[in-house]
Amino acid sequence: MTNGPLNRKLKMGLVGGGPGSFIGRVHSIAACLDNRATLVAGAFSSNAERSKAAAPDYDVSLDRAYPSYAAMFEAEAKKPVGERIDFVSVTTPNSTHFEVAKAALEAGFHVVCDKPMTFDLAQAEELASIVDKSKSVFALTHNYTGYPLVRQAREMILNGELGEIQAVRANYIQGWLRTRLEDQDQKQAAWRTDPAKSGAAGCFGDIATHAYNLGRYMTGLLPSEISCHLKTFEPGRKLDDYGTAVIRYQNGGLGTVTASQISHGRENDAFIEIDGTKGSLSWRQEEPNVLVVRQNGQPHRLYTRDPNSPFMNASGRGACRLPSGHPEGFFEAFANIYCSAYDAMIAASQNETVERVNTVYPNVHDGVEGMYFIQQCVASSAQNGAWLPLNHPRVRK
């Protein structure tokens, strides 16, 4: 994209984020949180008038509020290096992720895409091939991997502090779809429960993918097989709103993923428990600044998010912004994904070799894994929980 040292902020183009959007606004805030990027252009809606109407909310000039992502990529690519956008954030419903990301990559821009990466596995595999052939960085916002204590735990596990990992219990429990909100024109509910926009899975595509990715990210365990049961408890709903899966890992370990969107009183309760031969740990997204480590016969250890403490490792410390006792949360974790991707974008702009597989931020290969997870869960459930392969050829080693 650029040549020589990059001594400026990266320039961001946003696709999506128009009226009623949740995740588009989150992306715009997180991307600029550390003053390393600035939002300069957007196709905020597929409706040209709505796109322009959204521009002042993002402090984007009207002449760079485009009627479509295609128009944005064409116009921005003609601008001089340093003035055009450097990367594109894709924050639209699942059904459009592939076409937007593909067009951005082919126009030479880096991409940060919301999850799940694409509508189906075939699109994910094609997108991964496009990324492999390009010089662009591709990041996927499985944002829970950005929390400091998730990265702390990952380094502890990969360094063997818990011994061999034998069991992983990953869960994401919500209750907001206990009733048919999709029938009340609630935007977020409407597209998530629509197979034409969400894909083959509802709850499992939306949030179980986070839980599964969290286990993969923290442990590094490679999957082998999966057995899944999905259920639609709310009558008339077209996609699953509850499910549970059992995973066999290649090292002989077992994992479970449970996700719900119909559990009364539950908000965004993503939590994970990991058992090793030397110890166990647990972490909860709604209390993200505490990590619990347990060993038989010893008091439980509480790791708090404290960048100045010697008990924090480099990964955990590097993801912190504030001293201990000042909670860091969702926006900061999201921003950590962006910052890791920025490092790669800057390296790529200086023609340096950029790691594409074992990255600290989720990448296109993680996206393929996520879509394979969804596909195999749906297929297994349709076969009454049959055991199906989960070791996709692109699984990160």
Summary of the structure (lengths in Angstrom):
residues: 397
radius of gyration: 20.6
end to end distance: 28.8
largest distance: 65.5
contacts: 1423
relative contact order: 0.16
helix: 38%
strand: 21%
